[in-house]
Structures are given as structure tokens and as C-alpha cells.
Amino acid sequence: MNLDDCWQIERSLSTKKIIEDKAKFPSGIGNLSAYVHSKGLLFGLYSDAGTKTCQGRPGGYGFE
């Protein structure tokens, strides 16, 4: 299963890590990933190679 754009909300100013949207994923991406894996499926996240995704969310440029 691959989760496309809009799972992320911002980038942490201190750690520079992308922060997931807690309104959409209140248990966090880690818990969602563990659930998907428990069902025998693989899990992936989409992040744009640029600074922003097409929806204006933080991209992975410089962090990949």
C-alpha cells in the first residue's frame, strides 16, 4: 500500500523532519504502518522530490 500526498502537514523547525497530519492520522504514521504490515502488506509513503508537493505540503528535497 502506498500513501500519496497530504499525509504530511509541516516540517519541524528543530529536527527538519516531516510531521504527519495528526488530524488525519491521530495514531501516527508509525502505527498505521505497523497495522498494514500486520496484514502482510508492504507500506510506502509518497513525498515529492521538490521542496513542496503539488498540494503545497513539505517535500523531500535535500532530505532523501
BELSULWO-V943544 format. One record per residue. N is the residue number from 1. RES is the residue in one small letter. PSI is psi in degrees with one decimal (999 if undefined). OMEGA is omega in radians with two decimals (999 if undefined). D_FIRST is the distance of its C-alpha to the first C-alpha in whole Angstrom. Layout:
n res psi omega d_first
N RES PSI OMEGA D_FIRST
N RES PSI OMEGA D_FIRST
This chain:
n res psi omega d_first
1 m 135.5 3.11 0
2 n 127.5 3.13 4
3 l 119.4 -3.08 7
4 d -160.5 -3.06 10
5 d 159.5 3.04 13
6 c 15.6 2.98 15
7 w -22.2 -3.10 14
8 q 150.9 -3.10 17
9 i -36.7 -3.12 20
10 e 178.0 3.06 23
11 r 134.2 3.12 24
12 s 131.9 3.12 26
13 l -33.5 -3.09 29
14 s -44.1 -3.08 30
15 t -16.9 -3.09 27
16 k 6.9 3.11 26
17 k 148.8 3.08 22
18 i 136.2 -3.12 20
19 i 130.0 3.14 20
20 e 156.7 3.12 17
21 d 104.1 -3.08 18
22 k -21.5 3.08 20
23 a -37.8 -3.13 21
24 k -29.4 -3.09 17
25 f 71.8 -3.04 16
26 p -24.8 3.11 19
27 s -5.9 3.11 18
28 g 159.1 -3.13 16
29 i -35.1 3.13 13
30 g -44.2 3.11 14
31 n -38.1 3.08 14
32 l -43.8 3.11 11
33 s -43.5 3.12 9
34 a -40.3 3.12 12
35 y -47.1 3.14 11
36 v -43.8 3.11 8
37 h -35.3 3.13 10
38 s -20.6 3.11 12
39 k 4.9 3.11 11
40 g 14.3 -3.12 10
41 l 158.8 3.02 7
42 l 158.0 -3.06 6
43 f 134.5 3.09 5
44 g 157.2 3.10 6
45 l 137.7 3.06 9
46 y 136.8 2.96 11
47 s 133.9 -3.12 14
48 d 148.1 3.10 17
49 a -7.1 3.11 20
50 g -168.5 3.14 22
51 t -25.7 3.14 24
52 k 151.1 3.03 22
53 t 175.7 3.13 19
54 c -19.0 3.10 20
55 q 8.5 3.08 20
56 g 9.9 3.10 23
57 r 162.0 -3.11 20
58 p 134.6 3.10 21
59 g -178.1 -3.05 20
60 g 5.3 -3.07 20
61 y 124.9 3.12 23
62 g -2.6 -3.10 25
63 f 4.6 -3.08 22
64 e 999 999 20
